[in-house]
Amino acid sequence: MDLVYETTDLNLPLFLFQYEKLQVDLQDQFSDLEFEGIPTPQRSGLFEVEINGKLVHSKKNGDGHVDNEEKLDKICNAVEAALKEAGN
């Protein structure tokens, strides 16, 4: 399963921290996930999370950063649903 983050710049400390924290949180629950961070320098303020091509979290669309349990749970539920769909 592919879990993709798109963020403005993975070299900026805040975005790198957000990306790494989310990756660690998700790896604690789903050790077999593959992560890919995609810098989006042509845009500003993005922090998007896609699972198998489906957008499940978008700072641009009002979700903000993944900075509380509710937001993390939403992403975890989407991962679980994708795993079920894939038969895992």
N, C-alpha and C positions, 0 to 999 in steps of 0.2 A: 504494500500500500504506500502511496506517495503522500507525504504531508509537506506542503510547500508554503513557505512564508515569503511574502514580498514586503520589503521595507525600503524606506527612502535611501538609507545608506548604512550598510552593516559596519562601516568604519566609525560611525559616530557612537560615542559611548552609550548614550541612552538607548538607541535602537539595538546595539549589540547586546546590551544587558537584557533588554526585553526578549530578544530572540533566544539568547542562551538560557534565560530563566524558564521560558516556556518549553524549550527543548528538554531541559532537566526534569521539569514537572511531568511532562508527557512520557519521557523515558522511564520514570519511576513506575508508571502504570502500564506502559506499553513498550516493553523492551525491544520488540522486533521492528518498530517503526523506522522508516528511513526519512531523514530530514534533509531539506534543501532550502538554504536561504538565498533569495534572489534580490540583489540590490536593484533599486529602481531610481537611479539618480536623476532621471528626467522628470520625476514627480516629487512633490513634497508632502510629507505628512502621512504616508501610507504605512499601514501595518496590517497586512491581509494574511489570512490563514486559509489555505485550500486543502481539501482532502480529496484525492483522486479527481482533481479538476473542479470540485464543487466548493464555492466560497462559503465558509462557515463562520468567519469572523472578519470584520472590516472596520478598521479605525475610521476610514474615510466615510463609511456609511453610518457612523454614529456609535459603533461598539467600543471605541477607545482602545487603549492598551489592555492587555490581559493582566489586570491588576487586582482581581479579586476572585474568590472561589466560584462565584456564579458564572463568570466568564470562562474560567477554566473548565468548569463542569459542562458548559455548553459545548466546548470543543471536545472534551472527553466523550460526551454522549455521541457526537458526530463520528468520532473515531470508532466507538463501539458499534454504531450502526453500519459503518463501512466494512468493519471486520465481519459482521453477521452477513452482510450482503455478499461478501467474498467467500463465505463459507468457512471462516476461521473461528 
